Amino acid sequence: MLNNIGLPGLLLIAVVVLVLFGRGKISSLMGEVGKGITAFKRGVKDSTEEIEKAGETPRDVTPQPEKDKV
């Protein structure tokens, strides 16, 4: 069903959304979406840097065998 929408269908949907919500509401919503995307990208970048920083000082976490278990 959604495969055959085409450009005229998308334009009609855009016009209906614009009429229902108004230009101001849509622009503020898109601004919030942009802020969310920016925050997500910043979080991914920070976590990647943190992982790389932690990888510079590797530590041995292999359990040591116990001697003479009785």
Stockholm file with secondary structure:
# STOCKHOLM 1.0

chainA/1-70         MLNNIGLPGLLLIAVVVLVLFGRGKISSLMGEVGKGITAFKRGVKDSTEEIEKAGETPRDVTPQPEKDKV
#=GR chainA/1-70 SS CGGGCHHHHHHHHHHHHHHHHCHHHHHHHHHHHHHHHHHHHHHHHHHHHHHHHHHTSCCCCCCCCCSSCC
#=GC SS_cons        CGGGCHHHHHHHHHHHHHHHHCHHHHHHHHHHHHHHHHHHHHHHHHHHHHHHHHHTSCCCCCCCCCSSCC
//
